[in-house]
Amino acid sequence: MKKKILLAHGSGGRLSHELIKDLFLRSFDNKFLRKLGDSAIFEKEKIRWAFTTDSYVIRPLFFPGGDIGKLAVCGTINDLAVAGATPLFLSCALIIEEGLEVSTLEKVVYSIKETAEGAGVQIITGDTKVVEHGGADGLFINTSGVGIVRIQENLSPARIEVGDRILINGTLGDHSIATLSRREEFDFQTKLESDCAPLNDLIGMVLSDSQGIRMMRDPTRGGIASILNETASGQAFGIELWEEKIPIKEEVASICEMLGFDPLYLANEGKVVLVAKQEEAEKLLSILRSHPLGKESQIVGKVVPEPKGKVYLRTRIGTRRVVDMLTGEQLPRIC
């Protein structure tokens, strides 16, 4: 039987990673791609550049706290920022389904403009395609971005040491649950909004005031669980999370309990996971909390010597459970 692509191949979990390593990395292998970071880092004319690209296929196009346009700009800015770069320029390509109302497109384009200007980046090139009715969920967007890396060393799992602390700048799962709440099959009665936001200002402030950051990632598809599994995989350390420290809104926790979701795997669009030196962690936490996008920041875990390459959760009652990479889809597409 011929193998076929499943929705789970785009979920950010185990099947996504297998597809990337077994097909894309094998075919396109080079020293830049091999690092599999949120952005590629390269040097030209003694300037260190970061380059990234992403596609956005969310349904519905508008959700509490944002829309596909804001999401596309923020997502690309954040991929550059967590690489230690100052985002400068974006491209914007739109694949529009025949029959989409022009007023809807105008709202999305205005949102793209407003978000980019607010974050201090410019959209300098783009493309437009129209596909037949039924060929897209109304609108798909691809954005690419470039920025200048201001720090001297690459942020990387290779720099992480046992004892380092894991930080997050706020509550998990807001984007996933806010988006699902506007879908007909769920129709939750909630005032929850997506955390969709550009993080370049927050991260720029952190990098200016702290020298102790080993690595940063934004926990989008697959959530914090997938990001930390990627970080620990093949390394000489493990990661321990502390359940009582992980910030999760009561509404998110309740809906997750009702539907059987694990909030550690939910997508976020305005969060950054930081790994920092133990002695810098409290200072870093204070810096994060001083910013509007970091008021609910927490130290949520630490790097441990065993089990190597694994992530586990220390529960409120003192037991441990493995936090593995998901194989399939936990929930419908939301980014």
C-alpha positions as CSV (number, residue, x, y, z in Angstrom):
1,M,0.0,0.0,0.0
2,K,1.3,3.4,-1.0
3,K,2.1,5.8,1.9
4,K,0.1,9.0,2.0
5,I,0.5,12.3,3.7
6,L,-1.8,12.7,6.8
7,L,-2.9,15.8,8.6
8,A,-0.6,14.7,11.4
9,H,2.4,15.2,9.2
10,G,1.8,19.0,9.7
11,S,1.1,18.9,13.4
12,G,4.6,19.6,14.6
13,G,4.8,16.1,16.3
14,R,6.6,12.9,15.6
15,L,5.3,12.5,12.0
16,S,6.3,16.0,11.1
17,H,9.8,15.5,12.3
18,E,10.1,12.2,10.5
19,L,9.0,13.8,7.2
20,I,11.5,16.7,7.7
21,K,14.4,14.4,8.4
22,D,13.6,11.5,6.1
23,L,12.6,13.5,3.0
24,F,13.4,17.3,3.2
25,L,16.7,17.2,5.1
26,R,17.9,14.2,3.2
27,S,17.1,16.0,-0.1
28,F,18.3,19.5,0.8
29,D,21.0,18.7,3.3
30,N,23.4,21.6,4.0
31,K,25.1,23.1,7.0
32,F,22.4,25.8,7.4
33,L,19.4,23.5,7.2
34,R,21.0,20.8,9.3
35,K,20.5,22.8,12.4
36,L,16.7,22.8,12.0
37,G,16.2,26.1,13.8
38,D,13.3,28.5,13.6
39,S,15.6,30.6,11.3
40,A,18.7,29.9,9.2
41,I,21.7,31.9,10.3
42,F,24.3,32.9,7.8
43,E,27.1,35.5,7.4
44,K,27.6,37.9,4.5
45,E,29.9,40.9,4.4
46,K,30.7,40.4,8.1
47,I,27.0,40.7,9.0
48,R,25.1,37.8,10.5
49,W,21.7,37.4,9.0
50,A,18.7,35.3,10.0
51,F,16.2,34.1,7.4
52,T,12.9,32.3,7.9
53,T,9.7,31.4,6.1
54,D,6.3,30.0,7.2
55,S,2.8,29.4,5.8
56,Y,-0.5,30.1,7.6
57,V,-3.6,28.1,6.9
58,I,-5.8,28.8,9.9
59,R,-9.6,28.3,10.1
60,P,-11.5,30.5,10.9
61,L,-9.6,33.4,9.3
62,F,-10.7,35.7,12.2
63,F,-10.5,34.6,15.8
64,P,-10.6,36.3,19.2
65,G,-7.4,38.4,19.5
66,G,-6.4,38.2,15.9
67,D,-6.7,36.9,12.3
68,I,-4.7,35.1,9.7
69,G,-2.9,38.4,8.7
70,K,-1.7,39.2,12.2
71,L,-0.8,35.6,12.8
72,A,1.4,35.5,9.6
73,V,3.3,38.7,10.5
74,C,3.8,37.8,14.2
75,G,4.8,34.2,13.5
76,T,7.6,35.2,11.1
77,I,8.8,38.0,13.4
78,N,8.9,35.6,16.3
79,D,10.9,33.0,14.4
80,L,13.5,35.7,13.7
81,A,13.5,37.1,17.2
82,V,14.0,33.7,19.0
83,A,17.1,33.3,16.8
84,G,18.5,36.4,18.4
85,A,17.8,38.6,15.3
86,T,16.3,42.0,14.9
87,P,13.5,41.5,12.3
88,L,13.8,44.0,9.4
89,F,11.9,42.9,6.3
90,L,9.1,40.5,5.3
91,S,7.6,39.1,2.2
92,C,3.9,38.4,1.9
93,A,2.4,35.9,-0.5
94,L,-1.4,35.3,-0.6
95,I,-3.2,32.3,-2.1
96,I,-6.8,33.4,-2.4
97,E,-9.8,31.1,-3.0
98,E,-12.2,32.2,-5.7
99,G,-15.3,33.7,-4.1
100,L,-13.6,35.2,-1.1
101,E,-15.3,38.6,-0.3
102,V,-13.1,41.6,-1.1
103,S,-14.1,43.1,2.2
104,T,-12.6,40.1,4.0
105,L,-9.4,40.4,2.1
106,E,-9.2,44.1,2.9
107,K,-9.5,43.4,6.6
108,V,-6.7,40.9,6.5
109,V,-4.4,43.2,4.5
110,Y,-5.1,46.1,6.9
111,S,-4.3,43.8,9.8
112,I,-1.0,42.8,8.1
113,K,-0.1,46.4,7.6
114,E,-1.0,47.4,11.1
115,T,0.9,44.5,12.8
116,A,4.0,45.0,10.7
117,E,4.1,48.8,11.3
118,G,3.6,48.2,15.0
119,A,6.5,45.8,15.2
120,G,8.8,48.1,13.2
121,V,9.2,45.8,10.1
122,Q,8.5,46.5,6.4
123,I,6.8,44.3,3.8
124,I,9.0,44.8,0.7
125,T,7.9,42.0,-1.7
126,G,5.1,39.6,-2.2
127,D,2.9,37.5,-4.6
128,T,-0.8,36.8,-5.2
129,K,-2.4,33.7,-6.6
130,V,-6.1,32.8,-7.0
131,V,-7.3,29.2,-6.9
132,E,-10.6,27.8,-7.9
133,H,-13.5,27.6,-5.3
134,G,-12.8,24.7,-2.9
135,G,-9.0,24.9,-3.4
136,A,-8.3,26.7,-0.2
137,D,-10.0,27.6,3.1
138,G,-10.7,31.1,1.8
139,L,-7.1,32.4,2.2
140,F,-3.6,31.0,2.7
141,I,-0.6,33.2,3.5
142,N,3.1,32.6,3.3
143,T,5.5,35.1,4.9
144,S,9.3,35.1,4.8
145,G,11.5,37.4,6.9
146,V,15.1,38.5,7.3
147,G,16.8,40.2,10.2
148,I,20.3,41.0,11.6
149,V,21.6,38.8,14.4
150,R,22.9,41.1,17.1
151,I,24.4,38.4,19.4
152,Q,27.8,36.8,18.9
153,E,27.0,33.2,19.6
154,N,24.2,31.1,18.0
155,L,21.5,30.2,20.5
156,S,21.5,26.4,20.4
157,P,20.7,23.2,22.4
158,A,24.5,22.5,22.2
159,R,25.0,25.4,24.7
160,I,22.6,24.0,27.3
161,E,24.1,22.6,30.5
162,V,22.7,20.6,33.4
163,G,21.2,22.9,36.0
164,D,19.9,25.5,33.5
165,R,16.4,26.7,34.0
166,I,13.4,26.7,31.6
167,L,11.3,29.9,31.4
168,I,8.1,30.8,29.6
169,N,6.7,34.4,29.3
170,G,3.0,33.6,30.1
171,T,0.1,31.2,29.9
172,L,0.0,28.2,27.6
173,G,-2.7,27.2,25.1
174,D,-4.6,30.5,24.8
175,H,-4.3,30.6,21.0
176,S,-5.5,27.0,20.4
177,I,-8.5,27.3,22.6
178,A,-9.5,30.8,21.5
179,T,-9.4,29.7,17.8
180,L,-11.3,26.5,18.5
181,S,-14.0,28.5,20.4
182,R,-15.0,30.1,17.1
183,R,-15.5,26.8,15.2
184,E,-19.0,25.5,14.7
185,E,-18.2,22.0,16.0
186,F,-17.1,23.5,19.4
187,D,-18.8,26.8,20.0
188,F,-17.4,27.4,23.5
189,Q,-18.8,30.2,25.5
190,T,-15.5,31.9,26.5
191,K,-14.0,35.4,26.5
192,L,-10.5,33.9,26.0
193,E,-8.4,35.6,23.3
194,S,-5.4,34.4,21.3
195,D,-2.0,35.4,22.6
196,C,-0.9,36.3,19.0
197,A,1.7,39.0,19.3
198,P,5.1,40.1,18.0
199,L,7.8,39.3,20.5
200,N,10.7,41.2,19.0
201,D,10.5,44.0,21.5
202,L,10.3,41.7,24.5
203,I,13.2,39.5,23.3
204,G,15.3,42.5,22.3
205,M,15.0,43.8,25.8
206,V,15.9,40.4,27.3
207,L,19.0,40.0,25.1
208,S,20.1,43.6,26.0
209,D,19.9,43.0,29.7
210,S,20.9,39.4,30.2
211,Q,23.9,37.4,29.0
212,G,22.7,34.1,30.4
213,I,20.4,32.8,27.6
214,R,21.4,29.5,26.0
215,M,18.5,29.0,23.6
216,M,15.0,30.4,22.7
217,R,12.1,28.9,20.8
218,D,8.5,29.9,20.2
219,P,6.2,27.0,21.1
220,T,3.7,27.1,18.1
221,R,2.6,23.8,16.6
222,G,3.0,21.0,19.1
223,G,3.3,23.4,22.0
224,I,6.0,23.5,24.7
225,A,6.1,19.7,24.8
226,S,7.3,19.4,21.2
227,I,9.8,22.2,21.5
228,L,11.4,20.7,24.6
229,N,11.5,17.3,23.1
230,E,13.3,18.7,20.0
231,T,15.7,20.5,22.4
232,A,16.5,17.4,24.4
233,S,16.6,14.8,21.6
234,G,20.0,13.3,21.2
235,Q,21.5,15.5,23.9
236,A,23.4,14.5,27.0
237,F,20.7,15.9,29.3
238,G,17.0,15.6,30.0
239,I,14.4,18.2,30.9
240,E,12.2,18.3,34.0
241,L,9.0,20.4,34.0
242,W,7.2,21.5,37.2
243,E,3.4,21.2,36.9
244,E,2.6,23.6,39.7
245,K,4.7,26.3,38.0
246,I,3.3,26.1,34.4
247,P,0.9,29.0,33.9
248,I,-2.4,27.9,32.4
249,K,-5.6,29.9,32.5
250,E,-8.5,28.2,34.3
251,E,-10.7,28.4,31.1
252,V,-8.0,26.6,29.1
253,A,-7.5,23.9,31.8
254,S,-11.3,23.3,32.0
255,I,-11.8,23.0,28.2
256,C,-8.7,20.7,28.0
257,E,-10.1,18.5,30.7
258,M,-13.5,18.3,29.0
259,L,-12.0,17.5,25.5
260,G,-9.1,15.3,26.7
261,F,-6.4,17.7,25.5
262,D,-3.0,18.2,27.1
263,P,-2.2,21.9,27.3
264,L,1.5,21.2,27.0
265,Y,0.9,20.3,23.3
266,L,-1.4,23.3,22.5
267,A,-0.1,25.9,20.0
268,N,0.9,29.4,21.2
269,E,1.5,32.5,19.1
270,G,2.9,35.0,21.6
271,K,5.1,32.9,23.8
272,V,8.8,32.2,24.0
273,V,10.5,29.3,25.8
274,L,13.9,30.3,27.1
275,V,16.7,28.1,28.5
276,A,19.0,30.2,30.7
277,K,21.9,29.7,33.2
278,Q,20.6,28.9,36.7
279,E,22.3,32.0,38.2
280,E,20.6,34.3,35.6
281,A,17.1,32.8,35.9
282,E,15.7,35.0,38.5
283,K,17.1,38.2,36.9
284,L,15.7,37.1,33.6
285,L,12.3,36.4,35.2
286,S,12.2,39.9,36.5
287,I,13.1,41.4,33.1
288,L,10.3,39.3,31.4
289,R,7.7,40.4,34.0
290,S,8.5,44.0,33.5
291,H,7.2,43.8,29.9
292,P,3.5,43.8,29.0
293,L,3.9,40.5,27.1
294,G,5.7,38.9,30.0
295,K,3.7,39.8,33.1
296,E,2.8,36.1,33.8
297,S,6.3,34.7,33.2
298,Q,7.4,31.7,35.2
299,I,10.4,29.4,35.7
300,V,8.8,26.1,34.8
301,G,11.6,23.5,34.9
302,K,15.2,22.7,34.7
303,V,17.8,20.7,32.8
304,V,18.7,17.4,34.5
305,P,21.4,14.8,33.9
306,E,18.9,11.9,33.5
307,P,17.1,10.6,31.6
308,K,19.1,11.8,28.7
309,G,17.2,13.0,25.7
310,K,13.8,12.9,27.5
311,V,11.3,15.3,28.9
312,Y,9.2,14.5,32.0
313,L,6.7,16.3,34.1
314,R,7.0,16.5,37.9
315,T,3.3,16.5,38.9
316,R,1.7,18.4,41.8
317,I,1.6,15.2,43.9
318,G,5.3,14.4,43.3
319,T,5.0,11.7,40.7
320,R,6.7,11.8,37.3
321,R,5.3,11.2,33.8
322,V,7.0,11.2,30.5
323,V,6.1,14.1,28.1
324,D,6.7,12.5,24.7
325,M,6.5,13.8,21.2
326,L,2.9,13.3,19.8
327,T,2.6,10.9,16.9
328,G,-0.8,12.1,15.7
329,E,-3.1,15.2,15.9
330,Q,-4.3,16.2,19.3
331,L,-6.7,18.8,17.8
332,P,-7.8,20.3,14.5
333,R,-5.5,22.7,12.5
334,I,-5.1,26.0,14.3
335,C,-2.1,27.7,12.7
